């Protein structure tokens, strides 16, 4: 064997060792704690559902899975932190739907939003879907959606609603409600979610609050506020007594959702393993039951199906987003 052949043989052997080493590392994944970045405030509906999954992954992997909250800036803060993480599988990102639902280049939209898959992050799977639960202050004196609409028409602009930041799914839901009913409400953003707004709602300073069930369910069940409807297409199992918005406003639909993503560069083998483990967790009866108690639904998808789902949601909300962009542009021109 000549020197050139010896070098070539050595390079081939080295490459084979590298591939084998990478495969071994991935097959042993994870062998240290995993961090999950969330764009939601601690205690919010999204945060609670993410922690259900984190607990499942911790049990399945034998490693601690830690949820780190980075709320604020409409999800742009968490997206920036997650995008800067190393793509080694030890940082995952579970944003809410709102980080996908922004109009690129519109006023007040951070430059790193909306998230586009697979350009910005690698898709793993859909975690869950979650209708919004709508509660009203007892001070309004209404008990259902029809009465709320009638009161809002009598008092245009006087009734306010609390939502988790401009452009978030809670805000978009109430914008759609106004468009479909012809009422005029006043938006009050609360970065800390419904928990931060609850004192104002119970006291009557704010009229309406909405979120997934974990965010407002305690106040509804505790008779602190009046639960008037949720935004599911039909009445939910376990919540049969609560009407859905579509019973009063035909065709009304809105849902929050969370997607499990990974930074660019994460190995395909790790992506597929996490996706498979996500499906396994979602099929567990204890997880299904826990999510139903939270008014959520574990929803399995492949990475490819997640891309298609996110794009369909983006198209659905485009008219509402374009309306908000025009409002923001007009407001800036007046300054």
C-alpha positions in Angstrom: 0.0 0.0 0.0 1.5 3.4 -1.0 1.4 6.5 1.1 -1.6 8.0 -0.8 -3.6 4.8 -0.3 -2.7 4.8 3.4 -3.9 8.4 3.8 -7.2 7.6 2.0 -7.8 4.5 4.1 -7.1 6.5 7.3 -9.5 9.3 6.2 -12.3 6.8 5.4 -11.7 5.1 8.8 -11.8 8.4 10.6 -15.1 9.4 8.8 -16.6 6.1 9.7 -15.6 6.6 13.4 -17.2 10.1 13.3 -20.4 8.8 11.9 -20.5 6.0 14.4 -19.7 8.4 17.2 -22.5 10.8 16.1 -25.0 7.9 15.8 -24.0 6.6 19.3 -24.4 10.1 20.8 -27.8 10.5 19.2 -28.9 7.0 20.2 -28.0 7.9 23.8 -30.0 11.1 23.6 -30.6 12.7 26.0 -27.7 12.1 28.4 -28.1 15.4 30.3 -30.9 17.9 31.2 -33.0 19.4 28.4 -34.2 23.0 28.4 -37.6 24.0 27.0 -38.0 27.7 26.1 -41.6 29.0 26.4 -42.9 32.3 25.3 -45.7 32.3 27.9 -45.9 33.7 31.4 -45.6 31.3 34.3 -49.0 30.0 35.4 -50.7 30.8 32.0 -52.7 28.2 30.1 -49.8 27.6 27.7 -47.3 27.3 30.5 -49.4 24.7 32.3 -49.8 22.5 29.2 -46.1 22.7 28.4 -45.2 21.6 31.9 -47.4 18.5 31.5 -45.2 17.5 28.5 -42.0 18.4 30.3 -43.0 16.0 33.1 -43.7 13.2 30.7 -40.3 13.8 28.9 -38.5 13.8 32.2 -40.0 10.4 33.1 -39.4 8.9 29.6 -35.8 10.2 29.3 -34.6 9.8 32.8 -33.3 13.4 32.6 -34.6 16.7 34.0 -36.6 18.7 31.5 -36.7 22.3 32.6 -39.2 24.9 31.3 -37.7 28.4 31.0 -40.2 31.3 30.5 -39.4 34.2 28.2 -42.7 36.1 27.8 -42.9 39.5 26.3 -42.5 41.4 22.9 -45.3 39.3 21.4 -43.2 36.2 21.4 -40.2 37.9 19.7 -38.0 37.6 22.9 -38.4 33.9 23.2 -37.9 33.4 19.5 -34.6 35.3 19.6 -33.4 33.3 22.7 -34.4 30.0 21.1 -32.8 30.8 17.7 -29.5 31.5 19.4 -29.4 28.2 21.1 -27.1 25.4 19.9 -28.8 22.9 17.7 -27.8 19.8 19.7 -31.2 18.7 20.9 -30.7 20.0 24.5 -32.7 23.2 23.9 -36.3 22.8 22.6 -38.7 25.7 21.9 -42.5 25.5 22.4 -44.0 28.7 21.3 -47.7 29.6 21.3 -49.6 30.1 18.1 -49.3 33.8 18.3 -45.6 33.7 17.3 -46.7 32.4 14.0 -49.6 34.8 13.6 -48.0 38.1 12.8 -47.9 40.1 9.6 -44.4 40.4 8.3 -43.1 43.9 8.1 -46.3 45.4 9.7 -46.0 48.3 12.2 -45.2 47.0 15.7 -44.3 43.5 14.5 -40.8 42.6 15.6 -38.5 41.8 12.6 -38.0 38.1 13.7 -41.7 37.4 13.6 -43.7 35.6 12.3 -42.0 32.3 12.7 -41.8 30.4 9.4 -41.2 26.7 9.3 -38.8 25.2 8.4 -36.9 28.4 7.7 -36.5 29.6 11.3 -36.8 26.4 13.4 -37.1 22.7 12.7 -40.6 21.3 13.3 -41.1 18.4 15.7 -44.8 18.2 16.2 -48.0 19.9 17.3 -48.4 19.7 21.1 -52.0 20.6 21.6 -54.9 22.7 20.5 -56.8 24.8 23.0 -60.0 26.9 22.6 -60.4 30.2 24.4 -62.6 30.4 27.4 -64.3 33.8 27.8 -65.2 35.3 31.1 -66.9 38.6 32.0 -66.9 40.7 35.1 -70.0 40.2 37.3 -70.2 44.0 37.3 -71.4 43.9 33.7 -74.6 42.1 34.7 -74.6 39.8 31.7 -74.8 36.0 31.8 -74.4 35.0 28.1 -72.9 36.1 24.8 -76.1 37.5 23.4 -76.5 39.8 26.5 -72.8 40.8 26.2 -73.3 41.8 22.5 -76.4 43.8 23.3 -74.7 45.6 26.1 -71.6 46.3 24.0 -73.8 47.8 21.3 -75.4 50.1 23.8 -72.0 51.2 25.1 -69.6 51.3 22.1 -66.0 51.4 23.2 -66.8 51.5 26.9 -66.3 47.8 27.7 -62.7 46.7 27.7 -61.2 43.3 27.4 -57.9 41.9 28.8 -55.7 39.9 26.5 -52.0 38.9 26.6 -50.5 41.5 24.3 -51.2 42.9 20.9 -51.3 40.3 18.2 -51.5 37.4 20.6 -54.2 34.8 19.9 -56.4 36.2 22.7 -56.3 39.6 21.2 -56.9 38.2 17.7 -59.9 36.3 19.0 -61.6 39.4 20.4 -60.8 41.3 17.2 -62.6 38.6 15.3 -65.5 38.8 17.7 -65.8 42.5 17.1 -65.7 42.1 13.3 -68.4 39.3 13.4 -70.8 41.1 15.8 -70.3 44.7 14.9 -69.5 45.7 18.5 -66.7 48.1 19.6 -64.5 47.1 22.6 -61.3 48.5 24.1 -58.2 46.4 24.2 -56.1 46.3 27.4 -52.9 44.3 27.1 -51.5 42.3 30.1 -48.1 40.9 29.5 -48.5 38.6 32.6 -51.6 37.0 31.1 -55.1 36.7 32.7 -53.6 36.2 36.2 -52.3 39.8 36.0 -55.7 41.1 34.8 -58.0 39.1 37.2 -58.1 41.8 39.9 -59.2 44.4 37.4 -61.8 42.0 35.9 -63.3 41.0 39.3 -63.5 44.6 40.4 -65.2 45.7 37.2 -62.4 48.0 35.9 -62.1 45.6 32.9 -65.1 43.9 31.5 -63.9 40.8 29.7 -61.0 38.3 30.0 -60.1 35.3 27.9 -57.5 32.6 27.8 -57.3 28.8 27.8 -59.1 27.1 30.7 -56.0 27.0 33.0 -55.8 30.8 32.9 -59.4 31.6 33.7 -61.0 28.3 34.8 -60.3 28.9 38.5 -62.0 32.3 38.5 -65.0 30.9 36.5 -65.4 27.9 38.8 -64.9 30.0 41.9 -67.7 32.3 40.7 -65.4 35.3 40.6 -66.3 36.0 37.0 -69.0 34.7 34.7 -68.0 32.1 32.0 -70.1 33.0 29.0 -68.6 30.8 26.3 -65.6 29.1 24.8 -64.5 29.2 21.2 -64.5 25.4 20.3 -66.6 24.4 17.3 -68.9 22.3 19.5 -69.4 21.9 23.3 -66.4 20.3 24.9 -66.4 17.0 26.9 -66.4 17.9 30.5 -67.7 21.4 29.8 -71.1 20.5 28.3 -72.8 23.2 30.3 -70.8 26.0 28.8 -72.1 27.3 25.4 -69.7 27.8 22.5 -69.4 31.1 20.8 -70.7 29.7 17.5 -74.1 29.0 19.0 -74.6 32.8 19.1 -72.2 33.9 16.4 -72.4 31.3 13.7 -69.1 30.3 12.2 -67.0 31.7 15.0 -63.9 29.6 15.6 -60.6 30.3 17.4 -58.0 28.1 19.0 -54.6 28.5 20.6 -52.0 25.9 20.0 -48.4 25.1 20.8 -45.7 23.6 18.5 -42.6 21.7 19.6 -39.6 23.1 17.7 -35.8 22.8 17.7 -33.1 25.2 16.7 -31.7 25.0 13.2 -28.9 22.4 13.0 -30.5 19.9 15.4 -29.7 16.4 14.0 -32.5 14.7 12.1 -32.1 11.6 14.2 -32.8 13.6 17.3 -35.8 15.4 15.7 -37.3 12.1 14.8 -36.7 10.6 18.3 -38.3 13.6 20.0 -41.3 13.5 17.6 -41.8 9.8 18.3 -41.6 10.3 22.1 -44.0 13.2 21.8 -46.5 10.9 20.1 -46.0 8.3 22.8 -46.7 10.9 25.5 -49.8 12.2 23.8 -51.3 8.7 23.6 -51.1 8.1 27.3 -54.5 8.2 28.9 -53.2 10.2 31.8 -52.0 12.9 29.4 -55.2 12.9 27.4 -57.3 13.2 30.7 -55.0 15.9 32.1 -55.3 18.0 28.9 -59.1 17.6 28.8 -59.2 18.8 32.4 -57.4 21.9 31.1 -59.8 22.3 28.2 -57.0 21.2 25.7 -56.5 18.4 23.3 -53.3 16.5 22.7 -52.9 16.7 18.9 -50.3 14.4 17.2 -48.7 15.5 13.9 -45.5 14.6 12.0 -43.0 17.4 11.5 -44.3 17.8 7.9 -47.9 18.0 9.1 -47.0 20.7 11.5 -45.7 22.8 8.7 -48.9 22.5 6.8 -51.0 23.2 9.9 -49.1 26.3 10.8 -49.5 27.7 7.3 -53.3 27.0 7.3 -53.6 28.9 10.6 -51.6 31.8 9.2 -53.9 32.1 6.2 -57.0 32.0 8.3 -55.9 34.9 10.5 -54.4 37.0 7.6 -57.5 39.3 7.2 -57.5 40.1 10.9 -53.8 40.7 10.9 -54.0 43.0 7.9 -56.7 45.0 9.6 -54.5 45.5 12.7 -51.6 46.5 10.5 -53.6 49.2 8.8 -54.7 50.5 12.2 -51.1 50.6 13.4 -50.0 52.4 10.2 -52.7 55.0 10.6 -51.8 55.6 14.2 -48.2 56.1 13.4 -49.1 58.6 10.7 -51.0 60.7 13.2 -47.9 61.0 15.5 
